[in-house]
Amino acid sequence: MKGVSGVQEENFFKGMVWATLLSIPLWLSFFGWIKMTINLMKYL
């Protein structure tokens, strides 16, 4: 029983690491698109 929960916790932490690594570039690109859109709106 103890080994099973250890594996689940390990997978959970691996998933959290991957989610963080993948979400940071997504957030950066999201804010980049917002900034670019605001700058374009200034010129229109």
N, CA, C and O atoms as CSV, one atom per row, in Angstrom:
chain,resi,resn,atom,element,x,y,z
A,1,MET,N,N,0.818,-1.198,0.000
A,1,MET,CA,C,0.000,0.000,0.000
A,1,MET,C,C,0.864,1.265,0.000
A,1,MET,O,O,0.575,2.228,-0.710
A,2,LYS,N,N,1.921,1.243,0.804
A,2,LYS,CA,C,2.776,2.423,0.887
A,2,LYS,C,C,3.481,2.687,-0.446
A,2,LYS,O,O,3.629,3.843,-0.843
A,3,GLY,N,N,3.912,1.641,-1.134
A,3,GLY,CA,C,4.586,1.802,-2.416
A,3,GLY,C,C,3.675,2.395,-3.475
A,3,GLY,O,O,4.119,3.176,-4.317
A,4,VAL,N,N,2.400,2.025,-3.435
A,4,VAL,CA,C,1.456,2.523,-4.430
A,4,VAL,C,C,1.283,4.024,-4.274
A,4,VAL,O,O,1.295,4.750,-5.269
A,5,SER,N,N,1.119,4.509,-3.037
A,5,SER,CA,C,0.933,5.951,-2.842
A,5,SER,C,C,2.208,6.705,-3.200
A,5,SER,O,O,2.142,7.835,-3.685
A,6,GLY,N,N,3.363,6.097,-2.968
A,6,GLY,CA,C,4.619,6.738,-3.339
A,6,GLY,C,C,4.717,6.930,-4.838
A,6,GLY,O,O,5.175,7.972,-5.306
A,7,VAL,N,N,4.289,5.929,-5.596
A,7,VAL,CA,C,4.309,6.039,-7.050
A,7,VAL,C,C,3.334,7.119,-7.499
A,7,VAL,O,O,3.654,7.907,-8.389
A,8,GLN,N,N,2.154,7.166,-6.900
A,8,GLN,CA,C,1.175,8.180,-7.279
A,8,GLN,C,C,1.686,9.575,-6.964
A,8,GLN,O,O,1.504,10.494,-7.763
A,9,GLU,N,N,2.332,9.750,-5.798
A,9,GLU,CA,C,2.869,11.058,-5.456
A,9,GLU,C,C,3.992,11.437,-6.408
A,9,GLU,O,O,4.098,12.598,-6.805
A,10,GLU,N,N,4.822,10.488,-6.777
A,10,GLU,CA,C,5.906,10.770,-7.714
A,10,GLU,C,C,5.346,11.201,-9.064
A,10,GLU,O,O,5.839,12.150,-9.674
A,11,ASN,N,N,4.324,10.507,-9.521
A,11,ASN,CA,C,3.703,10.880,-10.793
A,11,ASN,C,C,3.041,12.246,-10.695
A,11,ASN,O,O,3.073,13.023,-11.649
A,12,PHE,N,N,2.442,12.543,-9.546
A,12,PHE,CA,C,1.808,13.842,-9.350
A,12,PHE,C,C,2.843,14.958,-9.453
A,12,PHE,O,O,2.613,15.963,-10.125
A,13,PHE,N,N,3.984,14.781,-8.785
A,13,PHE,CA,C,5.007,15.825,-8.816
A,13,PHE,C,C,5.623,15.955,-10.207
A,13,PHE,O,O,5.927,17.064,-10.649
A,14,LYS,N,N,5.807,14.834,-10.897
A,14,LYS,CA,C,6.294,14.900,-12.275
A,14,LYS,C,C,5.298,15.652,-13.149
A,14,LYS,O,O,5.689,16.463,-13.989
A,15,GLY,N,N,4.035,15.388,-12.953
A,15,GLY,CA,C,3.000,16.090,-13.709
A,15,GLY,C,C,2.996,17.575,-13.420
A,15,GLY,O,O,2.825,18.387,-14.330
A,16,MET,N,N,3.184,17.940,-12.152
A,16,MET,CA,C,3.219,19.355,-11.796
A,16,MET,C,C,4.422,20.049,-12.421
A,16,MET,O,O,4.313,21.186,-12.881
A,17,VAL,N,N,5.566,19.373,-12.442
A,17,VAL,CA,C,6.760,19.959,-13.063
A,17,VAL,C,C,6.532,20.177,-14.554
A,17,VAL,O,O,6.836,21.244,-15.087
A,18,TRP,N,N,5.996,19.161,-15.222
A,18,TRP,CA,C,5.737,19.301,-16.656
A,18,TRP,C,C,4.694,20.379,-16.927
A,18,TRP,O,O,4.831,21.144,-17.881
A,19,ALA,N,N,3.664,20.446,-16.105
A,19,ALA,CA,C,2.627,21.465,-16.296
A,19,ALA,C,C,3.222,22.862,-16.142
A,19,ALA,O,O,2.881,23.771,-16.899
A,20,THR,N,N,4.107,23.033,-15.168
A,20,THR,CA,C,4.744,24.332,-14.973
A,20,THR,C,C,5.639,24.681,-16.156
A,20,THR,O,O,5.610,25.807,-16.651
A,21,LEU,N,N,6.436,23.711,-16.608
A,21,LEU,CA,C,7.344,23.963,-17.731
A,21,LEU,C,C,6.583,24.315,-19.003
A,21,LEU,O,O,7.044,25.128,-19.805
A,22,LEU,N,N,5.417,23.700,-19.185
A,22,LEU,CA,C,4.644,23.966,-20.397
A,22,LEU,C,C,3.798,25.231,-20.270
A,22,LEU,O,O,3.556,25.907,-21.270
A,23,SER,N,N,3.345,25.562,-19.068
A,23,SER,CA,C,2.424,26.690,-18.931
A,23,SER,C,C,3.140,28.033,-18.927
A,23,SER,O,O,2.560,29.032,-19.353
A,24,ILE,N,N,4.383,28.087,-18.458
A,24,ILE,CA,C,5.087,29.373,-18.424
A,24,ILE,C,C,5.244,29.961,-19.830
A,24,ILE,O,O,4.926,31.134,-20.022
A,25,PRO,N,N,5.720,29.197,-20.824
A,25,PRO,CA,C,5.789,29.781,-22.177
A,25,PRO,C,C,4.421,30.165,-22.722
A,25,PRO,O,O,4.309,31.142,-23.462
A,26,LEU,N,N,3.384,29.420,-22.372
A,26,LEU,CA,C,2.046,29.771,-22.833
A,26,LEU,C,C,1.607,31.104,-22.252
A,26,LEU,O,O,1.047,31.936,-22.965
A,27,TRP,N,N,1.859,31.317,-20.950
A,27,TRP,CA,C,1.498,32.593,-20.325
A,27,TRP,C,C,2.310,33.736,-20.906
A,27,TRP,O,O,1.775,34.820,-21.137
A,28,LEU,N,N,3.611,33.507,-21.148
A,28,LEU,CA,C,4.435,34.567,-21.742
A,28,LEU,C,C,3.924,34.949,-23.129
A,28,LEU,O,O,3.856,36.131,-23.466
A,29,SER,N,N,3.568,33.951,-23.925
A,29,SER,CA,C,3.065,34.265,-25.260
A,29,SER,C,C,1.698,34.943,-25.178
A,29,SER,O,O,1.394,35.822,-25.984
A,30,PHE,N,N,0.876,34.542,-24.212
A,30,PHE,CA,C,-0.443,35.164,-24.033
A,30,PHE,C,C,-0.285,36.650,-23.715
A,30,PHE,O,O,-0.955,37.491,-24.314
A,31,PHE,N,N,0.614,36.976,-22.760
A,31,PHE,CA,C,0.822,38.383,-22.419
A,31,PHE,C,C,1.485,39.129,-23.572
A,31,PHE,O,O,1.234,40.319,-23.761
A,32,GLY,N,N,2.322,38.449,-24.340
A,32,GLY,CA,C,2.921,39.073,-25.515
A,32,GLY,C,C,1.878,39.444,-26.553
A,32,GLY,O,O,1.942,40.526,-27.136
A,33,TRP,N,N,0.922,38.563,-26.788
A,33,TRP,CA,C,-0.164,38.867,-27.733
A,33,TRP,C,C,-1.008,40.033,-27.238
A,33,TRP,O,O,-1.409,40.887,-28.028
A,34,ILE,N,N,-1.284,40.076,-25.928
A,34,ILE,CA,C,-2.067,41.188,-25.372
A,34,ILE,C,C,-1.315,42.502,-25.571
A,34,ILE,O,O,-1.896,43.499,-25.998
A,35,LYS,N,N,-0.009,42.494,-25.255
A,35,LYS,CA,C,0.799,43.701,-25.405
A,35,LYS,C,C,0.842,44.151,-26.865
A,35,LYS,O,O,0.728,45.342,-27.153
A,36,MET,N,N,1.006,43.199,-27.782
A,36,MET,CA,C,1.057,43.538,-29.193
A,36,MET,C,C,-0.285,44.103,-29.663
A,36,MET,O,O,-0.318,45.061,-30.436
A,37,THR,N,N,-1.378,43.518,-29.205
A,37,THR,CA,C,-2.705,43.999,-29.589
A,37,THR,C,C,-2.931,45.415,-29.078
A,37,THR,O,O,-3.467,46.254,-29.802
A,38,ILE,N,N,-2.532,45.688,-27.847
A,38,ILE,CA,C,-2.695,47.041,-27.280
A,38,ILE,C,C,-1.858,48.038,-28.073
A,38,ILE,O,O,-2.325,49.140,-28.360
A,39,ASN,N,N,-0.631,47.669,-28.431
A,39,ASN,CA,C,0.214,48.565,-29.213
A,39,ASN,C,C,-0.393,48.825,-30.599
A,39,ASN,O,O,-0.323,49.945,-31.105
A,40,LEU,N,N,-0.986,47.799,-31.208
A,40,LEU,CA,C,-1.625,47.994,-32.511
A,40,LEU,C,C,-2.841,48.896,-32.405
A,40,LEU,O,O,-3.114,49.686,-33.309
A,41,MET,N,N,-3.572,48.781,-31.305
A,41,MET,CA,C,-4.763,49.609,-31.117
A,41,MET,C,C,-4.405,51.092,-30.986
A,41,MET,O,O,-5.190,51.962,-31.364
A,42,LYS,N,N,-3.228,51.368,-30.455
A,42,LYS,CA,C,-2.783,52.770,-30.311
A,42,LYS,C,C,-2.598,53.415,-31.674
A,42,LYS,O,O,-2.831,54.614,-31.826
A,43,TYR,N,N,-2.182,52.637,-32.668
A,43,TYR,CA,C,-1.915,53.198,-33.988
A,43,TYR,C,C,-3.168,53.284,-34.860
A,43,TYR,O,O,-3.133,53.924,-35.911
A,44,LEU,N,N,-4.252,52.668,-34.461
A,44,LEU,CA,C,-5.482,52.698,-35.263
A,44,LEU,C,C,-6.398,53.830,-34.848
A,44,LEU,O,O,-7.474,53.996,-35.423
